[in-house]
Amino acid sequence: MIRTAQRLAIVAAASALALAGAAADAKPRLTGEEQLAKMLEGRVAGEPVNCISLPNVQSSRVIDKTAIVYGSGSTLYVQRPKSGAQSLDSDDILVTHLTSSQLCSIDTVQLRDRNGYFWRGFVGLDKFVPYTKPAKVALAN
């Protein structure tokens, strides 16, 4: 019959092995800057713009403590807030109150927790930098 102390030792050893295996399989987490660089790989920055048309935005992604990326067609607009960027969390829901159909550099965006929907803060926007893939150049024969 296994004693309670032996049972606890077996459970602790099994747990330690499971955690060690999971840690060995885990990939290192990329920083916000590294995630953004990976997302923009192969794209070229254009001239910053003051506003983007929200009806044309098909996606948005929050990059932790770094930026918000809005997808519009083949263009990615990178928004690096002038205030509050340290509050950005990829689990946040972005809440925007607009007076027109454009999101502009003078606007603010509220951050809400995805699970409890409680208010987490806000970011003050700056200009949007468009990133596009360069046009392929045909080689002359």
C-alpha positions as CSV (number, residue, x, y, z in Angstrom):
1,M,0.0,0.0,0.0
2,I,1.4,3.4,-1.0
3,R,1.5,5.9,1.8
4,T,0.2,9.5,1.4
5,A,3.7,10.9,1.4
6,Q,4.8,8.6,-1.3
7,R,1.7,9.4,-3.4
8,L,2.5,13.1,-3.0
9,A,6.1,12.5,-4.1
10,I,4.9,10.6,-7.2
11,V,2.4,13.3,-8.1
12,A,5.0,16.1,-7.6
13,A,7.6,14.2,-9.8
14,A,5.0,13.6,-12.5
15,S,4.0,17.2,-12.5
16,A,7.6,18.4,-12.7
17,L,8.2,16.2,-15.7
18,A,5.1,17.4,-17.5
19,L,6.0,21.1,-16.8
20,A,9.6,20.5,-18.0
21,G,8.3,18.9,-21.2
22,A,5.9,21.8,-21.9
23,A,8.6,24.3,-21.2
24,A,10.9,22.6,-23.7
25,D,8.2,22.6,-26.4
26,A,7.3,26.3,-25.8
27,K,8.5,28.8,-28.3
28,P,10.0,32.0,-27.0
29,R,7.4,34.8,-27.0
30,L,8.1,37.6,-29.4
31,T,8.2,41.1,-28.2
32,G,5.6,43.6,-29.6
33,E,8.3,45.1,-31.9
34,E,9.3,41.6,-33.2
35,Q,5.6,40.7,-33.8
36,L,5.1,43.9,-35.8
37,A,8.3,43.4,-37.8
38,K,7.2,39.9,-38.7
39,M,3.8,41.2,-39.7
40,L,5.3,43.9,-41.9
41,E,8.0,41.7,-43.5
42,G,8.2,42.3,-47.2
43,R,6.2,45.6,-47.0
44,V,7.2,49.1,-47.6
45,A,6.2,52.1,-45.5
46,G,4.3,54.9,-47.3
47,E,3.7,58.6,-46.3
48,P,1.8,58.8,-43.0
49,V,-1.9,59.8,-43.3
50,N,-4.1,61.6,-40.7
51,C,-7.2,59.5,-41.3
52,I,-8.3,56.1,-42.5
53,S,-11.8,55.2,-43.7
54,L,-13.4,52.7,-41.2
55,P,-15.8,51.2,-43.7
56,N,-12.8,50.0,-45.7
57,V,-11.1,48.4,-42.7
58,Q,-11.5,44.7,-42.7
59,S,-9.4,43.8,-39.7
60,S,-7.6,45.2,-36.7
61,R,-5.0,43.7,-34.5
62,V,-3.5,44.9,-31.2
63,I,0.2,44.4,-30.8
64,D,1.1,44.3,-27.1
65,K,2.5,47.6,-25.8
66,T,3.4,48.6,-29.4
67,A,0.7,49.4,-32.0
68,I,-2.7,48.8,-33.6
69,V,-2.6,47.4,-37.1
70,Y,-5.6,48.1,-39.4
71,G,-6.0,46.0,-42.5
72,S,-7.7,47.6,-45.5
73,G,-7.4,45.7,-48.8
74,S,-3.8,44.9,-49.3
75,T,-2.6,47.8,-47.1
76,L,-1.8,47.5,-43.4
77,Y,-2.1,50.8,-41.5
78,V,0.2,50.9,-38.5
79,Q,-1.0,53.1,-35.6
80,R,1.6,53.8,-33.0
81,P,-0.4,55.8,-30.4
82,K,1.2,59.0,-29.2
83,S,-0.1,58.2,-25.7
84,G,-1.1,55.0,-23.9
85,A,0.7,52.5,-26.1
86,Q,2.0,50.8,-22.9
87,S,-1.6,49.9,-22.1
88,L,-2.1,48.0,-25.4
89,D,-2.8,44.3,-24.9
90,S,-3.7,41.8,-27.6
91,D,-6.7,40.6,-25.5
92,D,-8.2,44.1,-25.5
93,I,-11.3,45.1,-27.4
94,L,-11.0,48.5,-29.2
95,V,-14.0,50.8,-28.6
96,T,-14.1,53.9,-30.8
97,H,-16.7,56.7,-30.8
98,L,-16.7,58.5,-34.1
99,T,-18.5,61.5,-35.5
100,S,-17.8,60.5,-39.1
101,S,-16.8,57.4,-41.0
102,Q,-13.1,58.1,-40.5
103,L,-10.7,57.3,-37.7
104,C,-8.2,60.1,-37.4
105,S,-5.0,61.1,-35.6
106,I,-7.0,63.3,-33.2
107,D,-9.2,60.5,-32.0
108,T,-8.9,58.3,-28.9
109,V,-9.7,54.6,-28.6
110,Q,-10.9,53.0,-25.4
111,L,-9.5,49.7,-24.3
112,R,-11.9,47.1,-22.9
113,D,-11.0,43.7,-21.3
114,R,-12.2,40.9,-23.6
115,N,-13.4,38.7,-20.7
116,G,-15.0,41.1,-18.2
117,Y,-15.5,44.0,-20.6
118,F,-14.2,46.4,-17.9
119,W,-12.5,49.6,-18.9
120,R,-8.7,49.3,-19.1
121,G,-7.7,52.7,-20.4
122,F,-7.3,54.5,-23.7
123,V,-4.8,55.4,-26.4
124,G,-4.4,58.8,-28.1
125,L,-3.9,58.2,-31.8
126,D,-1.2,59.6,-34.1
127,K,-0.8,59.4,-37.9
128,F,-1.3,56.1,-39.6
129,V,1.6,54.7,-41.6
130,P,0.5,52.6,-44.6
131,Y,2.5,49.5,-45.5
132,T,2.1,47.9,-48.9
133,K,3.8,45.1,-50.8
134,P,6.0,46.6,-53.5
135,A,4.8,46.0,-57.1
136,K,6.6,43.2,-58.9
137,V,8.9,44.5,-61.6
138,A,8.9,42.5,-64.9
139,L,12.4,41.7,-66.0
140,A,13.3,42.9,-69.5
141,N,14.8,40.3,-71.8
